[in-house]
Amino acid sequence: MDAILTEARSLAADIGFDKSGTLTTDALIFREEVRAMCRADRCRSYNKTWTCPPGCGTLDEMREKVSAFTEGILVETIGKMEDEFDYESIEAAAAVHKKHFQALVAALRKKGYVVFPMGAGRCTICKECTYPDAPCRAPELAMPSMEAAGLLVSDVCERCGIPYYNGKNTTTFIACVLIKAPN
């Protein structure tokens, strides 16, 4: 498995992520309080997409999906901001992170690995989601966020020894992909 994770981290660096690290699924604690934050709908995506709660499944269903894996990698994009209100830089870093993460997941799948990706933020693949009226248009591309899975991202980073805070006037985006060799 070490060779797979080394290859995945090398791909992540080649794609352009600022940092990466390995994780074990023991570091993933599914928290109801994170789901409660989703229900508060601060991001305005709750009950609106297949990749956000409740469309993405229950915490028990997330645990079940993750139980098929033992390891993976965390990837990090660090954006520089002029000040803490520099929303343009935050949005630009988020877009770069999503693009890089989609490329990483595609590259791992192309190599034949079985993956379970959890991104950052809501799904933006389609202009308008079909939820709940019709099946997802792009299930092979859609992925829940780490938060939608009930994970407290800063806690996962701490458990894996990856810094979540990268200094003043920075914004950090984190995603993870669980990986295993094909059966």
C-alpha positions as CSV (number, residue, x, y, z in Angstrom):
1,M,0.0,0.0,0.0
2,D,2.9,2.4,0.6
3,A,3.7,2.3,-3.1
4,I,0.2,3.3,-3.9
5,L,0.1,6.2,-1.5
6,T,3.6,7.4,-2.6
7,E,2.3,7.3,-6.2
8,A,-0.8,9.2,-5.3
9,R,1.2,11.9,-3.4
10,S,3.5,12.2,-6.4
11,L,0.5,12.7,-8.7
12,A,-0.9,15.3,-6.3
13,A,2.4,17.2,-6.4
14,D,2.6,17.0,-10.2
15,I,-1.0,18.2,-10.5
16,G,-0.2,21.3,-8.4
17,F,-1.3,20.7,-4.8
18,D,0.7,22.7,-2.3
19,K,0.8,19.9,0.3
20,S,-0.3,16.3,0.7
21,G,-0.1,13.7,3.4
22,T,-1.2,10.1,4.1
23,L,-4.2,9.2,6.3
24,T,-5.6,6.1,7.7
25,T,-9.4,5.7,8.0
26,D,-8.9,5.6,11.8
27,A,-8.4,9.4,11.5
28,L,-11.9,9.8,10.1
29,I,-14.5,10.4,12.9
30,F,-18.0,10.9,11.6
31,R,-19.6,13.6,13.7
32,E,-23.3,14.4,14.0
33,E,-22.4,18.0,15.1
34,V,-20.8,18.5,11.7
35,R,-24.0,17.4,10.0
36,A,-25.9,19.8,12.3
37,M,-23.8,22.6,10.8
38,C,-25.0,21.3,7.4
39,R,-28.6,21.4,8.5
40,A,-28.1,25.1,9.6
41,D,-27.6,25.6,5.8
42,R,-24.9,28.3,6.1
43,C,-23.6,27.3,2.7
44,R,-27.1,27.2,1.2
45,S,-26.6,23.7,-0.2
46,Y,-28.4,21.6,2.4
47,N,-31.2,19.4,0.8
48,K,-30.3,20.9,-2.6
49,T,-27.7,18.5,-4.1
50,W,-26.9,14.8,-4.3
51,T,-23.5,15.4,-2.7
52,C,-24.8,17.3,0.4
53,P,-27.0,16.0,3.2
54,P,-29.4,14.5,3.2
55,G,-28.9,13.5,-0.5
56,C,-25.4,12.1,0.1
57,G,-26.6,9.6,2.6
58,T,-26.6,9.2,6.4
59,L,-23.5,9.1,8.6
60,D,-23.9,5.3,8.8
61,E,-23.9,5.1,5.0
62,M,-20.7,7.2,4.9
63,R,-19.1,4.9,7.5
64,E,-20.1,1.9,5.4
65,K,-18.5,3.4,2.2
66,V,-15.3,4.2,4.1
67,S,-15.1,0.8,5.7
68,A,-14.1,-0.6,2.3
69,F,-10.8,1.3,2.6
70,T,-7.9,1.5,5.1
71,E,-5.8,4.4,3.7
72,G,-5.7,7.4,1.5
73,I,-4.2,10.9,1.1
74,L,-5.1,14.4,2.1
75,V,-4.4,17.2,-0.4
76,E,-4.1,20.9,0.3
77,T,-4.4,24.0,-1.7
78,I,-3.1,27.2,0.0
79,G,-4.4,30.5,-1.5
80,K,-2.7,33.9,-0.7
81,M,-5.0,36.8,0.2
82,E,-4.4,40.5,0.3
83,D,-6.4,40.6,3.5
84,E,-9.0,38.5,5.4
85,F,-11.8,40.0,3.2
86,D,-10.2,39.1,-0.1
87,Y,-13.1,37.0,-1.4
88,E,-11.8,37.0,-5.0
89,S,-8.7,35.2,-3.9
90,I,-10.7,32.7,-1.8
91,E,-12.9,31.9,-4.7
92,A,-9.9,31.6,-7.1
93,A,-8.2,29.2,-4.7
94,A,-11.4,27.1,-4.3
95,A,-11.7,26.8,-8.1
96,V,-8.1,25.7,-8.4
97,H,-8.5,23.2,-5.6
98,K,-11.6,21.7,-7.2
99,K,-10.0,21.5,-10.6
100,H,-6.8,19.9,-9.2
101,F,-8.9,17.4,-7.1
102,Q,-11.0,16.3,-10.0
103,A,-7.8,15.8,-12.0
104,L,-6.2,13.7,-9.2
105,V,-9.3,11.5,-8.8
106,A,-9.4,11.0,-12.6
107,A,-5.7,10.1,-12.7
108,L,-6.1,7.6,-9.9
109,R,-9.1,5.9,-11.6
110,K,-7.2,5.8,-14.9
111,K,-4.4,3.9,-13.2
112,G,-7.1,1.4,-12.1
113,Y,-7.3,2.3,-8.4
114,V,-10.6,2.0,-6.5
115,V,-11.2,5.4,-4.8
116,F,-13.6,7.2,-2.6
117,P,-13.0,11.0,-2.9
118,M,-14.3,13.6,-0.5
119,G,-13.8,17.1,-1.7
120,A,-14.1,20.6,-0.3
121,G,-17.4,22.5,-0.6
122,R,-20.5,21.7,-2.5
123,C,-20.6,20.1,-5.9
124,T,-20.4,22.5,-8.8
125,I,-20.3,20.1,-11.7
126,C,-23.8,21.0,-13.0
127,K,-25.2,24.4,-13.2
128,E,-28.4,23.1,-11.5
129,C,-28.6,19.8,-9.6
130,T,-31.3,17.3,-10.4
131,Y,-31.8,16.6,-6.6
132,P,-34.3,15.2,-5.6
133,D,-36.4,14.8,-8.7
134,A,-34.0,12.8,-10.9
135,P,-30.8,10.8,-10.6
136,C,-27.4,12.6,-10.6
137,R,-26.3,13.5,-14.1
138,A,-22.6,12.8,-13.4
139,P,-22.3,10.2,-10.6
140,E,-18.8,9.3,-11.7
141,L,-17.6,12.9,-11.1
142,A,-19.8,14.0,-8.2
143,M,-18.4,13.6,-4.7
144,P,-19.4,14.6,-1.2
145,S,-17.4,17.1,0.7
146,M,-15.5,16.0,3.8
147,E,-18.0,18.1,5.8
148,A,-21.0,16.4,4.1
149,A,-19.5,13.1,5.2
150,G,-19.6,14.4,8.8
151,L,-15.9,15.1,9.1
152,L,-14.4,18.0,11.0
153,V,-11.6,18.9,8.5
154,S,-9.3,20.6,11.0
155,D,-9.5,17.5,13.2
156,V,-8.7,15.1,10.4
157,C,-5.7,17.3,9.5
158,E,-4.5,17.3,13.1
159,R,-4.8,13.5,13.4
160,C,-2.8,13.2,10.2
161,G,-0.1,15.7,11.0
162,I,-1.1,18.1,8.2
163,P,-1.3,21.8,9.1
164,Y,-4.8,23.3,8.6
165,Y,-3.7,26.9,9.3
166,N,-1.0,28.1,7.0
167,G,-0.4,31.7,8.2
168,K,-1.9,35.1,8.1
169,N,-3.6,36.1,4.8
170,T,-3.9,32.5,3.6
171,T,-6.9,30.4,2.8
172,T,-6.7,26.6,2.9
173,F,-8.7,24.0,1.0
174,I,-8.5,20.4,2.0
175,A,-9.8,17.2,0.3
176,C,-9.1,13.5,0.8
177,V,-9.2,10.5,-1.4
178,L,-9.3,7.0,0.0
179,I,-7.5,4.5,-2.3
180,K,-7.0,0.8,-2.7
181,A,-5.8,-1.5,-5.4
182,P,-8.4,-3.1,-7.6
183,N,-9.9,-6.3,-6.4
